[in-house]
Each structure stands twice: as C-alpha cells, then as structure tokens.
Amino acid sequence: MINPAEEIVNVWLQDNGHFIMNNLVVPKKSRLNISGRKIGGGRGKEIDFVSTDGKGQYYWIEVSVSPNPRMPGGAEKSRTLLVEAVLNKFVKEKGDWLRNRLKIKKAHKWFVYSPNLFPKKSNAEKLFSDELQKRKIKAVSFAAILDEVYDNLNYLGLDSPRQYIFLIKRMGYKKI
C-alpha cells in the first residue's frame, strides 16, 4: 500500500542529498513451539527509512502522519502515550538488525509526525519535541517537510509525490 507521507519524506530526503533505503523488514526470529519444532516468526517489524548523507552519517527515520490524528485522554496523558508510541517505533530489535545486517553502528533517530496531533494554541508540540530530544530522537514536523518540498519542487521527476504536489499547485492551491 502506498503511504503518501512516506513518499513525500522520501522526496525531501533525496532533495537534501540523502541516499535512502525504505520499508526495510526486520524479520521476526524463529521460536520453538511446545513440541520443540522451530516455527517462523512472521513478517516482523518495519523500518520506514535508513539513509546516509554520503559523509558517514546514518539516519533511522520513522514516519507517522495522519491527516486526522486522534489521541485519547487529556493533554498530559496524550503526550505520554504519544512518546511511548514513538519509542515503540525505535525498538531494540530494529536497532540490533541495523547493526548486525547493515553494519550501522550509530544512526541518528528522526521521527516525522503530524502537527495536527496538537492543539493549535498550546505548547504541547514543543513539549513533545523536547521529550523526544531527551531520548535522542529528533522530532520533525511533516508540515515543515511539506513546505520545503512544496517550495523547492523540481517538476522534472515523474514520481508520485512530485506529481501530487504539482497537481495541487496547478489547481491554484497555495501552501498547505
């Protein structure tokens, strides 16, 4: 299934000089059933993006963007649940796989989120970003990515995200 947000993040990373691998499946480990037979682990978890800037820096990027996100509970509970959800995207199993399979010892962690998660006239988004920063995860607003891609769009590409944005521009819409 196509994820438009991930496609736009892909364009943004490429436009910023990153070389990218996306939708990497981290296989589940085999396990033993009751009779001692090995059984497969299923599809496993997925890493949205691993990229490098070509200068020896690696980036592990997870994307979670919805046009109409909903968070349960009050502001504090929502922020706590959201931070926990982000931490679950950067689980040890994925990090081990990056080290063992791709030999990436250190990767900067970025989390691309929808600013629609947060009330407009509050500091919840900043508190969320600060909380992730404490855990060495950079919070990146999808709105900022979309603004940058929208302004610097190169129409020569025929990939879907560029075509989506070109269509939006041609229909007379301004920045989203």
N, C-alpha and C positions, 0 to 999 in steps of 0.2 A: 504494500500500500504506500502511496506517495504521501509524504509529510511536507506540505509547502513551507512550513517554518524551517525545517531542516534543509530544504533545498536553498532557501534564501541565506541561511547561515553558511552553507557551502559556498555560494557565490561570494559572500562577504569575506570568508577566509581566503579564497583564491585571489580576490582583488587586493588583499593585504599581504600577498606573497607567500601564503602557506601552501604546502604540499599536503594532500589530505587522503586519508583512508576513512571510509564511513561505514556505519552499520556493521561493525565487527561483532560476530557472535562469539561469546565466551562459552564453550561447551560445558555442560554440567559434567561432573565427574561420575564415573560408574560407581555403583554401590552394590553391595551384596544383599540378596533377598533372604528370606528366612531359611531357605534350603541351601544357602551358600553360593548360589549362582550369581554371576555378575549380570546386572541389568543396566541398560543405558540410562543416561542422565537427562535425556530430552534436549530441547533446543538450547536452553541456557539463557544467560543474560546478554544484553547487547550494549556495546559502547557506541554512542552516536558518532563521534569523530575522534580520531587521533591525527594530529597534524604536526608538522615541523616547519620552522621558518627558514630552514636551509642553513642556519647558523649554529646548529647544535642544540637548539631549544625544542622541546616537545610539549605538546598541549593535549590534554584529555578534556574533551568538550561534551557536555551532556545538554540536551535541549528539551525544554518542557514548556511549550507555548500553546495556549488555547485562547480563542477569541472571547470566550465567556467563562473564565475560570471561576470556580466557587470553592470557598474554604469554609469548613464548619466552625462553629463556636465563635467566641469573641476574638478581638484583635490579638491578644496575647496568646491564646490557645492556637489560633490560626497560624501565627508566625512560628510557634514551636513545632506544630505539625508540618509546616512547610519546610523548615530547616531539617527536620527528621527525614522527610521525603527526599530532599536533596542529598543528604548523607547516604541514603539507601542507593542512590544512583552511583556513588563513588565507593562501592563496597570493596573490601579487601580481595575478594575473589577476582574481580576485574583487574585490580592493580597487580596482583600476582601474575595474571595472564599476560599483562603488558610486559612485565619484567622477564618472564620465562619464555614467552613465544616471540615477542618483538625486540627483546633485549633493551627495552626502555627503562632505565634505572630511575629517572626522575622526569615527571611530567607536570607542568603547571595545570591546575584544575580550573576550568571555567564552567559556569552554569548559566545558560541562556534562559531567561524567564520572561513571562508576560507581565508588564507593569499593570495590566488590568486586574491583577490579584489584589492590589492595594487600593484603599480609599484615596481619592484624589487629594483631599486636603488633610493629609496626615503625614507623619514621619515614618510610617510602617515600612515603606520600601527601603529607606535608609537604614533603619534598624535591622531589617532582613539582610541587606548587603553587608553591614558591619558584622553581623553574626556569622555569616559565611566567611568573611575575611579572617575572623579569629580562627577559623578552621582551615585556613589556607586555600579557600576556594574563592575565585573571583566571580562576582555576580555581574552578568552582562545583560542589560535590558534589550529585549528584542526590538523595542521601538527605536532605540539608538541605532541598532544594526540596520533596520529597515530604512531609517532616514538617510544613513550613509550610503547604502546601496542605491536608494532611490535617486539621490543627488548625483552620484558618480557612475550611474549606469552606462555601460557600454552596450549599445544595441547590436553589435556585431555578432554576439553569441545567439545561438538558436535554442539554448536550453530553456526549460520550462519557466524557472523563476524570472529570468530576464524578460521572457515573453509576457508573463503575468503582469509585471510592473510596467512594461511598455504599453500593454493594453489599458491599464489603469490611467497612465499618463495621457494616452491618446484620447481617452474618453473625457478628458478635461478635469480629472480629479487632481487636487493639489496633494501635498504631503499628507500621508495617512496619520 
